[in-house]
């Protein structure tokens, strides 16, 4: 579902550009010394320059407020996936058998929770029951409340509930089930609402670059959080998986809420050059002036091809994401032990 909203927003932007702006690219002749120029909304951009805001080299991202926003969004999506996959590793430790020596010297085998495979599958999938609910409402809410607020609150509530996961799990498995569904509801807004942030902060010529930087945080978060979760469970116990990532998420939220504003004109830390560059590049086009050709979207074969491809990729990716730790513990280790014997 996040792919549907993302691609509708991209198609919205394409229609807006085609209907309300004139974009041309001109190349100089051989005898001219001037660089190729892109003209957009009456503003010329040097295509040989890394940026058109006169703030220096592009690698000096800290001098550009929009890149600070993109970097914090990167860390936000890092937290989104860290909070999403932590249960995949924790559930292995929560249901693993271990030896305990009693005071009288007797050794017994026990585990924290006696969940069968059906219950574990329900717990791992429960997040997505909530996640699918807020895909389209998340984008609608961001357009009215502000994408920065919805994005931050969505992650903050998920992080707070993550901190509460261990004590609630000891009370009842159904409380854990409910918490995971609610976490999915709040994380479901993150992908749709970030487009509202780019609508205010990203010049059209840089939108793909900024969005790619932000979305890459989800893959980094997956790669980093899985082994760290295993280490925390092994060294400190499975509750610390939730305590550590929940605390990191709340720390991130405090920074995001303080630094990132709804638009560049509300940011006291932005330079006048960058503010002018962003406002000039975005122009004065109102969303009310955009006509949405929904019929053409829904009957377009390329659109449905993208939807089908992304749905299939997400299905496989999330299946691996949720089931891989359990598979590694239950199947791979079993095969390794049998091969040794």
N, C-alpha and C positions, 0 to 999 in steps of 0.2 A: 504493500500500500504506500510506503514512503516513496517508491519509485513513481507511482501515479501522480502524487502531488508535485514531486520534483520536476517531472517532465511537463506537467501542465504549467507550472510556473515558468519554465524555460520557454515553452511555446508562447505564453503570454508575452514574455519579453521580446520574442522574435516578432510577434505581430505588432507590438508597440513600436519597435524600431522601423519596421517596414511601412507603417502607416503614418508615423509622426515625425520621423527624422529622415535626413538625407545623408547617407554615408558614402563617401567616395574615397578612393585611394589613388593617388597620383604619383607617378615615378618621374624623376627628372630625366631629361635627355642627356646624351653623353657629354655635351659641352657645358651642362649646368653643374654647379658645385653644391646646390642646396640638396638636403636629404629628402627621401620620399616622405610624403605627408599623408596622414589620414584626417579627413574633415568630418567631424561628427557634431551635429547640433550647432554648426557654425564655429566650432572650436577645432583648431588644427593640432595634431599630435605628431611629433617626430617619431617615425617608425624605427629609426636607428637608435633612438634614445631608450634607456631602460624605463624611464618614467617621464611624465610630462609635468611634474609638479615642482621642478627646479630645486629639489631638496637633496641632491647628491646621488651617489651610486645606489643602485637598487638593493645591494646587500646590507645597507645601513637601515634595516627595517625599523629600528627603534625610533628613527626620526620621522616615520610616517605612522600616524595614528591608525590608519586603516589596516596596516600590517600588524600593529599591536592587537587590534581587534581580531584579526585572522589568527594570530598566534594563540590568543586566549581561547578562541573557538576551537582551535586544534586541541588544546588541553581539555576543553569541555568535552569534545567527542572522545578523547582518551578516557575520561571519567565515565562517559556513557557506556562504553564497552567494558571497562573494568568492573563497573557495577552490575553489568548484565551477565557476565560470564563467571563471576566469583562463585555462584552456587554450583556451577558445573564441576569445579574442583572440590569445593567444600563438601558436596554430597558424598563424594568418594570417602573422605575422611570421616564423615558423620556416620556412615554405615559400615565402616571397615571393622573387622574383628581384630582385637588386640588382647595381649596377655596382661593380667593384673595379678599381683601377689598380695594376698590378704595378710592381716596382722599375724595370723597363726601359721603363716608360711605356705598356705594352700594357693596354688596358681589356678586361676580361672580365665576362661575366654569370654569376652564381652564386647559389646559395641554400644554406642550412644543411642542409636535409633534402629528399631526393627522394621524397616520399611522394605516391602517387596518391590519388584521391578515395576509393577504397575503404578504404585505410589510415587516412586522416584521419577518415572516418566511424566506423571501428572504434575509434579512439582517443577520439573525442568521446563515443561511446556506452558505452565500457568502464566509466566511473564508475557507471552505473546498473545494470550487472550485479552489482556488489558492493552497491549501495545497497538493492536489493530484498531481499537476503538477511537483513538484520538489522532489519527493521521490527518484526515481532512479538517476536523474541528481545530486542530492545532494551528494550521495555517490561517484559518478564519480568525481565531483568537489573537494570533500575532499581529494581524493587520489592524486590529482595533486597540489592543493593549500595548503593543510594542514587542518586536521580536526578541530584543535583548532581555526583557523582563520574563517572557514566557520561557525562553531558553534557560535562563538562570534558575528560575523557580522549579522548572521540570527536573533539572539535575539535583538541585538542593533537596527537594522532597525525597527523591530517590535515595540520596546519600543518607538523609536522616533516618529513613525507614531501614536502610541497610544496617545502621548502628543498632537498631532495635531488633534485628533479626535473631541473634542468638537467644536472648531471654524469651522472646515470643515463641521460638521453636521449642524450647523446653516446656512451655505451657501446653501447646497443642500444635500438631502438624497442620491443622486447618487454619490456624493463625498464620503460619508460614505461607500457606497457599494463598490466603487473602492478601498478605503483604506483597507477595510477588505479583499478583494481579494489579494491585494499586501501583506498584513500581512501574509496571508496564504501561499503565495509563499515563503516568507523568513523563516517562521517557518517550512515549509515542509522539509528543509534541516537538521533540528536538529537531528532527530533520525538516519537517515542514516550516517551522518558525525561523530557522536560520536564514531562509530566503528573504524574509522580511528585513533581516539585518543587512543583507547584501543590497537590497533595494535602496537602502539609505546610505550605505557606506562604500559600495564598490562602483567605481567608474566602469562603464560597459566594456571598455577595452581591457580591463583587468579582472573582470568578474570571474572568469574561468580559473585564473591563477589563484585568486583569493579563496574561492570555493574548494578547489583541489587541496590547497594547504590545510584548510579546516577539516575537510572530510578524511584526510589521511590520518588524522588522530585516531579514528576508529580502528584502523588496522594496527597502528602502533600500540594502542591500548590493549588489543587482543593479544598481540605477541608478547607484550611485557607482563600483563596481568596473570596469564596462565601459569608461567613458571614461578612468579612471585607468590601466587596463591598456594602452589604446592609447597614452597619453602616455608611460608608462614604456618601452614597446617602441620608440617613435619616438626618444626622447631618450637612453635608456641601453642599449637592447637588450632582447630578449625575456626573457633569464634574470632580469632584475630584477623582472619581474612576479611570479615565484615567490618571489624573495628577500624582496621587500617584504611581500607578503601573508602569507607564511609567518612572518616575524618578528612582524608585527602579531598574528597568531593566537596565537603563543606568549606574547606580552606580555599579551594578554587572558586566557589560561589562568592565568598566575601571579596575576593579580588575582582571577579567579573562584575559584580554589582557596583563596586566602587569606580571602576575604570571605564567600563563600556556604557555609553549613552545610546539613546534611541537613534539619534542622528548626529552628524558631525557638527551641526550648528549649536548643539547643546553641550559639546565637549570643550571645556575650558583649556584643555591641554593641546589642542590641535593648532597648528601654525596657520596664519592667514593665507599663505600660499597654498597649502594643502586643502583648506576649506574652499577656497575659490576654485581650485582644480576639480574637486569632487562636485561642487554645485554646478559649475559650468558644463561638466561632462554629462551630468544627469539631466540637465535642462529643467524645464518647468512643466513637463508633461504630467498631467494628473491621471491617476488610475481610473477616474470616472470617465475619461475620454476614450478609454480602450474598449473596443468591441471584441468580445471573446467568441470566436467561431467554434463553439463546442461541438457542433455537428460535424465539422471538418476534422476536429481532433478525434472524435469517436469513430469516424469512418475512414481514418487514414491507416493504410496498411503499415507504413513505417512506424507509426506510433504503437500499434499493437505488436509489431515485431520487437520493439524495444521493451514493452511491458512484459511480453512472454519470456524474453531472454533474461531480463532482470529478475523476474519472479523465479525462474528456474535456478538462477545463480544464488539467489537468497535462500531458496529452499535447501539446496545442498550446503551452503555456507553455514546456515543456522543449525542444521542437523549435525554437522561436524562440530560446531561450536559448543553445543549442549551435550552431545553424546560422546565426544572423543575421550575425555578423561575417564568416564566409566568404561568405555571400550578398552582403553589401555590397561586399566586396572583388572578388569574381569576376564578379558580374552587374551590379550597379548602376554601378560605375565603368566597366565595359565599355560599357554603354548610354550613359553620359554622354559617353565619348570618341567613340563612333560618332555621336552626335547633333551633337557639335561639328564632326565632319568632314562 
